Structures are given as structure tokens and as C-alpha cells.
């Protein structure tokens, strides 16, 4: 009875539940997803407690494996469903049809590797929060990372700044009366990005990210670095990658020599799905590739600017 022993020794029982149905249909299919009625939960607030908890469906197989017929299909509570204490659970595999009305166990399965992962996540979070209070040079580095530069390119950028002895002018930006970027920083970014074979469009996008980060409190820099905030409406939501140079136009603009293939792949912003749909609704792909390929130029479109202002206040 190894599987039963595993559940008993490495997890603690929170509650029992009952399988109501599977989230599958002709139009909206959710594979490996089922609805679970939690025992004792009668409203959404009760069900929210179980979000993130593990779910175990235990059943008996026909053949013995490792000396036991007991099988376990593990899942996790992902979100609430309705207002009657029902949760949506994602399992490692599709539950068989016979599970309708079957009992499941909602447990807190705390294994060693999960504890180590939690410690690593906590250490990274503390480091990010402490780094947010450093000099303005970190804001520049964050704006580089947001715009897709890898670690080697960022290291080269920092080393180049140190060699050219202008780090003091960058760090003094935080003490200035306005949020404008000094000419020295503009010159270095333009020169370094040229050496990295990147376009002026990407440099302009980096400067936009830099100015946006400069206007944030220090504690919010890590949130922007974590890419939780839409770069248009600045709301915190699930983000999508929007290519400022649409993929359908890559072949044309590369052939005309307007951009390189590297520019086409890296010239992206991270915005929410609603703003993403609005960009493609108000601006055609050809116009976006020819002119609206930066955030500032996107906001020159009156319809999109009006929508973004409405979205940011909603």
C-alpha cells in the first residue's frame, strides 16, 4: 500500500470533495480539468481558501504495480467556479468517466523539492526588493531586460558604461529636478546598441521603459521587472507579447532593409490582452510596421490613446 502511505505521511488532509463534471465541450475544451464541490464550502470566499492546494483522486487498478493496486491522480485547485463552493481543478491526466460523483481528497502536499523551490523564490524576491533601492543604474538595467536584451548584452552594456566613466552622470539622474535622461546616457545607449547591432527603434523603446520606470516609486521597479504591468494601460494583468513589427511584415521590412531580423524579433512590448486586441483593431499591420513601431508612436493614434486612457481608469 505504498501510495496510501505516501498520501498519509507526506500530506495533510484539508477537506474532501466530490467530482461534479469535466470541463470539456465542443467550443470551449479544458483538458484535464474538472469541477470539484468542496465539502463544507458554500460560497466563493470558502472556496478561495483551497486555491493552490493539491487534490488526490485515489482509485484501485486491475493489476498490481509495486505490490499494490492503488493508483493516485494528482491535481491542483486553480480557481473558483460560480458562487457555491465549487473549484476548478487541473489534474495530471484526464479523469475517467466513472469519476462523476466520486470522492477526492484536498491535501497540502509539501515535499522537499517544493520547500527548496519556495526558499529560492523567497531569496530572489528579497534580493529584487533590496536591489530596487540601489542607484539609478539599476533602472537602466531593468529597462534593458524588459526590452529583451540577454545577460551577456546587459553585462557588456554595464562594462562599457564603467569603461567610459559616465556612471556618475547616470546615477545623478535620481537627484535631478526632472525625470529627463541626461545627454551622456543617450549617447552611450545609442553607441552601445550600435555596437550590439541593434536599431534606433529598440533604443527608443528602451528609453521609454527607462522614463516609465523612473516615474515609479522604488518599490514598484521589481513589479515592472516581473512583467506584471501592461506597458500601455499600466494595469496589472496577464500579459501577452505584442510585436511592434508584426510577424506578417517581417519579410517585407527586412527585404527593404528597414530593420534586421534581430530587430523584428526583439522589438516587442508586454501588454494585456485587451490592449493587444485594441492595437490590432485600430492600426493595420502594415501601418504598424511602417510607423507605429514604438510605444510613443502607438499612443499618437487618437483612437488607441482614447481607449488606453479609458482602460487605465476602469
C-alpha positions, 0 to 999 in steps of 0.5 A: 500500500505504498501510495496510501502511505505516501498520501498519509505521511507526506500530506495533510488532509484539508477537506474532501470533495466530490467530482461534479463534471469535466470541463470539456465541450465542443467550443470551449475544451479544458483538458484535464480539468474538472469541477470539484464541490468542496465539502463544507464550502458554500460560497466563493470566499470558502472556496478561495481558501483551497486555491493552490492546494493539491487534490488526490483522486485515489482509485484501485487498478486491475493489476498490481504495480509495486505490490499494490493496486492503488493508483493516485491522480494528482491535481491542483485547485486553480480557481473558483467556479460560480458562487457555491463552493465549487473549484476548478481543478487541473489534474495530471491526466484526464479523469475517467468517466466513472469519476462523476460523483466520486470522492477526492481528497484536498491535501497540502502536499509539501515535499522537499523539492517544493520547500527548496523551490519556495526558499529560492523564490523567497531569496530572489524576491528579497534580493529584487526588493533590496536591489530596487533601492540601489542607484539609478543604474539599476533602472537602466538595467531593468529597462534593458531586460524588459526590452529583451536584451540577454545577460551577456548584452546587459553585462557588456552594456554595464562594462562599457558604461564603467569603461567610459566613466559616465556612471556618475552622470547616470546615477545623478539622474535620481537627484535631478529636478526632472525625470529627463535622461541626461545627454551622456546616457543617450549617447552611450545607449545609442553607441552601445546598441550600435555596437550590439547591432541593434536599431534606433527603434529598440533604443527608443523603446528602451528609453521609454521603459527607462522614463516609465520606470523612473516615474515609479516609486522604488518599490514598484521597479521589481513589479515592472521587472516581473512583467506584471504591468501592461506597458500601455494601460499600466494595469496589472494583468496577464500579459501577452507579447505584442510585436511592434513589427508584426510577424506578417511584415517581417519579410517585407521590412527586412527585404527593404532593409528597414530593420534586421531580423534581430530587430523584428524579433526583439522589438516587442512590448508586454501588454494585456490582452485587451490592449493587444486586441485594441492595437490590432483593431485600430492600426493595420499591420502594415501601418504598424510596421511602417510607423507605429513601431514604438510605444510613443508612436502607438499612443499618437493614434487618437483612437488607441490613446482614447481607449488606453486612457479609458482602460487605465481608469476602469 
